[in-house]
Amino acid sequence: MTVMRRALEFLFTRALRSRLGVALAIGVVVVGVLGATRLISNPVDSADGLSSRPDGPIITVDPTAGDDGLLNSAAPPSPVTSPGARTPEQTAERFAKAWLGRPGMTAEEWQAGLRPLSTPALREKLTGAEPESVPAEKVIGPPSLRERTETFVELLLPLDAGGLRLELVTADGGWLVDVLDWERP
């Protein structure tokens, strides 16, 4: 009994009061927890787990399914226009003419000219805008069309003070401007 008492007294008065003793105690606890989890998990095969590697490549896509890359080499579908309706280019040119306005035009006249060529979302964004805030005066070249889908295109109109980028969508059989962006040269 005295040997056990001396061992416990040494452990609590000297060993556990030093940094080395505390580090050893933490190490024993960690090894005990890891050993207990190994016993509880009961691995069937010692090769199971993170150390085992597959014998061959992992295939997640059917190799015969075709091209699955980000870049699609197929041309985008051409925009669809109803018979008798304006093309995206015609809508963009009319919108640009209305957006550029004319000298002495009131804000109400300017908004009225944009209204039939723009979506409700764009009309709301342009509420309160003034024709004097337009940074250009005239179109200086033909629009360049970037087809995205059958119902969505992007157009860039070169103006005297930069570029007018428009995103057009189909609505009720016609093309309307949904997004208006100004690009400086």
N, C-alpha and C positions, 0 to 999 in steps of 0.2 A: 504494500500500500504506500509506503514511503517513496518507492521508486516512481510510481505513477504520479504521486503528488508532486515530486520534484520535476518530473517531465512536464506536467501541466503548468507548474509555476514558471519554469523556464520558457515555455511556449508563450504564455500570456505576459510575462514581465519583460522579456528581452527580445525574443524572436519576432513577435507580432508588433512590437513597438518600433522596429527598424523598417526602413524602406525595402530592404531585401526580403524581409519576412512578409510584408504586405504583398509584394510582387509575387512571391512564391504561393501565397494563399490564393491570390486571384488566378494564377496559373492552374492550380489544383481545381478550383471551381470550374474554370473553362473546360479543362480536360474532362472533368466529371460530366458536365452538361453535354459535351460532344459525344462521349461514350454512351451516355444514356439515350441520346437520340439515335445513335447507330443501332443500339439494341432494340429500340422501339420500332424503328423503320424496317428492320429485318430484311436486308437486301438479299435477294435470291442469288444474284450473280454479282461478283465483285467488279465486273467490267461495266455494269450499268451505271448511269449517271453522266456527269459532265465529261469524264475522261474518255468515254467511248466515242469514236468517230464513225460516220457512215462509210460503208464500203465503196459506194459510188456517189455520183452527184445527185442532189435532191432535185427532182423535177416537179415543178408546181404548175406548169402549163403544158398543154398538149402540143407537142412539136409540129403536128400536122395542122394546127388551127390557123396558121397564117401569121402575118406580121403583127406583133403585139407591142411594137415600139411606140415611143411618144410622137415621133415624126411620121405623119401619114403621107405617103407618096401619092395617094389618089387626090385628084383635083376636087376641091369642095363643090357641092352642088350649086348650080346657077340659081340666082334668085328668081322666084316665081312672081309674075305679074299678071293680074287679071286682064282679060281683053278690054281695051279702052281705058285702062287705068294708067297712071303715070309710072314710069320706070324709076328706080332709085336715083339715077342720075338727074332726071327731070325734077324730081322732088327736091333733091339737094340744091340744084341750081335755083329753083324758085324760092327755097328757104333762104339761101344765101342772099338773093336779091332783096327779100323782105327783111332779113336781118341787117343788111347794110343800110337799108332805109334811104331816105332822101333828106336834103336840107329842109329845116323848118317843120319836120314831122313831129307830131305830138306822141307822147308815150301810148296813148290809147289807140291811135292809128297804127303805130308800130306793133303793138300787141295783137291787134285785130288782123294784121297781115301775117303774123306768125302762127296764129291760132289754128287755121285749117291744115297746116303742114306739120304740126307737132303733137306729140302724145300728151295726155292729161298730166303725166308726171313732169314733163319738160315745161309745160305751161305754168305749173305751180312753181317750179324753180325760177322761172323768168318773171314771176310776179314782182312788180316793183322795179324792174330793170328799166333803164332809160336808153333811148336810141343813141344818145351822146356817148354812152359807155362803150360803144362798138369801136374797136381799135383800128379798123380798116375802112377803106372807101370803095374799093372795086375788086372784082374777080379778075385775075390776070392769066388764067389758063384753064384747061379742061380738068374736070374732076378725075381723080384716080380711085378706082373702085377695088375694094378688097372683099371678096365674097367669103362669108363665114358659113352660113347655112342657107337654106331656101327662104328663110324668113328673117334673116339678119345679115346686114352688110355694113361695112365701114367705108366712108368716103373722105378723101382729103381734097379740099378745094384750095388752090393757091391764090392768096390774096396779096394786095400790094404791101401789106405790113406783116405778113406771116402766113399761116395756114389755118384753115377752118376744118377741124375734124368732126365729122358727123357720124353718128351711129343710127341707122335706120332699121325699123322693124315693120312688118306687115300688120295692118289692123283694118278689119272690115274690107279686105280686098285691095287696099291701097297702101302705099308706103308712107310712113310718118317718121319724123326725126324724134329720137328718144334721148339722145345725149349730144350735147354741144360742147366742144372743147377748142380752145385757142392755142395754137402752137406758134411761138415766136421763131423767127429765122435764126 
